[in-house]
Amino acid sequence: MHSSVRASKADGFALIDLIFVCGIIGLISSIAVPRMLMARQTASSASAIGTLRAINSAELSFAITCGSGFYAPALTTLGVAPPGSTEAFISPDVSSATSVTKSNYLIQLSGDPFAGAPASCNGLAAGAASRGYKAAADPLEPTNLRYFATNSIATIWEDTSPMLPTIGEYSDPASGHPLR
């Protein structure tokens, strides 16, 4: 009788193979995640700029058609459709409150009431409309330092700090630069 010992062949992965694959995945993730976050911030900033442009357009439409040359003092006013129309001056996702969160930005609009302003066609009381307005988009992510603001001049400015407290209704902000 002849006895033979046969070695069994190992199937599958060894522990070192799994560690190597996990290391490669970690390396690729460490490169990709910061780029993905930067792309998300860029997209959020683009959305904020688009929202401020929409506010500028809505304010101009309000002043021409409904406000007798005066501007809406709040986002909620722009969300009320004029008589004979089913469409408001701005979309409901922006006009649902006095300040709204959209794409990781806090969107705000304000205007100082002018006593001589007539009542608007969409229900704003006499003396409540404003001669100008200012709006801002402030990031909610602590790593995003792109703040935006606009006013009745319709220029959009960018800065690394909030501009709503320093921008006038018809003047440039104390800091920042206009976007072209």
C-alpha positions in Angstrom: 0.0 0.0 0.0 1.1 3.2 -1.0 -0.1 6.2 0.9 0.1 9.6 -0.7 -0.5 12.9 1.0 -2.1 15.4 -1.1 -2.0 19.1 -0.1 -5.4 20.9 -0.4 -5.5 23.9 -2.6 -6.7 27.1 -0.9 -9.7 28.8 -2.5 -10.8 32.5 -2.0 -8.9 35.5 -0.7 -6.3 35.6 1.9 -6.5 38.2 4.7 -3.7 40.2 3.2 -5.7 40.4 -0.1 -8.7 41.9 1.8 -6.5 44.4 3.6 -4.9 45.5 0.3 -8.3 46.0 -1.3 -9.6 48.0 1.7 -6.5 50.2 1.5 -7.0 50.9 -2.1 -10.7 51.8 -1.5 -9.6 54.1 1.4 -7.1 55.9 -0.8 -9.5 56.5 -3.6 -12.1 57.7 -1.1 -9.7 60.1 0.5 -9.1 61.7 -2.9 -12.8 61.7 -4.1 -14.7 62.9 -1.0 -13.2 66.4 -0.7 -13.8 66.9 -4.5 -17.4 65.7 -4.1 -18.0 68.1 -1.2 -16.5 71.0 -3.2 -18.7 70.1 -6.1 -21.8 70.1 -3.8 -20.9 73.5 -2.5 -20.4 74.9 -6.0 -23.8 73.5 -7.0 -25.4 75.1 -3.8 -23.8 78.4 -4.6 -25.1 78.3 -8.2 -28.6 77.6 -6.8 -28.3 80.5 -4.4 -27.3 82.9 -7.2 -30.2 81.7 -9.3 -32.6 82.2 -6.4 -31.4 85.8 -6.0 -31.8 86.4 -9.7 -35.3 85.1 -9.5 -36.0 87.5 -6.6 -34.7 90.4 -8.7 -37.0 89.4 -11.5 -40.0 88.9 -9.2 -39.5 92.2 -7.5 -39.3 94.0 -10.9 -42.5 92.3 -12.0 -44.2 93.1 -8.8 -43.2 96.8 -9.0 -44.4 97.1 -12.6 -47.6 95.2 -12.5 -48.9 95.2 -8.9 -46.9 97.5 -6.6 -47.4 100.8 -8.5 -43.6 101.2 -8.7 -43.0 100.0 -5.1 -41.4 96.7 -4.1 -42.6 93.8 -2.0 -41.1 93.9 1.5 -41.1 90.1 2.0 -40.8 86.8 0.2 -44.4 85.9 1.3 -45.7 88.9 -0.6 -44.1 87.7 -3.8 -45.8 84.4 -3.3 -49.3 85.9 -3.6 -50.7 85.8 -7.2 -52.2 89.1 -8.5 -55.9 89.1 -9.4 -56.7 87.3 -12.7 -53.6 85.1 -12.5 -52.9 81.7 -10.9 -49.1 82.3 -10.9 -47.4 84.2 -8.1 -44.3 86.4 -8.7 -42.0 83.8 -7.3 -42.1 80.0 -6.8 -43.7 78.5 -3.7 -40.4 76.9 -2.5 -39.0 80.4 -2.0 -42.1 82.3 -0.9 -43.4 79.9 1.8 -42.0 81.9 4.7 -40.1 85.2 5.5 -36.8 83.3 5.3 -36.4 79.9 3.6 -33.7 77.3 3.3 -32.9 76.2 -0.2 -29.8 74.2 -1.3 -28.0 74.7 2.0 -28.5 78.4 1.9 -30.7 80.7 4.1 -32.6 83.0 1.7 -33.9 86.3 3.2 -35.6 89.4 1.7 -36.5 92.7 3.4 -37.7 96.1 2.5 -38.5 99.1 4.7 -42.2 100.1 4.6 -42.9 103.4 2.9 -45.9 105.3 4.4 -46.8 106.8 1.0 -47.0 103.5 -0.8 -50.4 102.5 -2.1 -52.0 99.1 -1.5 -50.8 96.5 -4.0 -53.1 94.5 -6.3 -52.3 91.2 -4.5 -53.4 92.3 -1.0 -50.4 94.2 0.5 -51.8 97.0 2.6 -51.2 100.7 1.9 -48.0 101.9 3.4 -46.5 98.4 3.6 -44.6 98.3 0.2 -41.1 99.6 0.1 -39.1 101.9 -2.2 -36.3 99.4 -2.4 -35.4 95.9 -1.1 -32.4 93.8 -0.2 -32.0 90.1 -0.3 -29.3 87.7 0.9 -28.3 84.0 0.6 -26.1 82.9 3.6 -24.6 79.4 3.6 -25.7 77.0 6.3 -22.6 74.8 5.9 -19.7 76.0 8.2 -17.1 75.2 5.5 -18.8 77.2 2.8 -17.7 80.8 2.9 -19.6 82.1 -0.2 -22.2 84.7 0.9 -24.4 86.5 -1.6 -26.6 89.6 -1.6 -28.6 91.8 -4.0 -30.9 94.8 -3.8 -33.0 97.0 -6.0 -30.0 97.8 -8.1 -30.2 94.1 -9.2 -26.5 93.5 -8.9 -25.5 90.3 -7.1 -22.5 90.6 -4.7 -20.3 87.9 -3.2 -18.3 88.1 0.0 -16.8 85.8 2.7 -19.1 87.2 5.4 -22.8 88.0 5.7 -23.9 91.1 3.8 -27.6 91.5 4.6 -26.8 93.8 7.7 -24.5 96.0 5.6 -26.2 96.3 2.2 -28.6 99.1 1.6 -31.8 98.9 -0.4 -30.2 100.9 -3.2 -26.5 101.0 -2.4 -23.5 98.8 -2.6 -22.5 96.6 0.4 -19.7 97.7 2.6 -17.6 94.8 1.4 -17.7 92.1 -1.3 -17.4 92.2 -5.1 -20.1 92.1 -7.8 -20.6 88.9 -9.8 -20.4 89.3 -13.6 
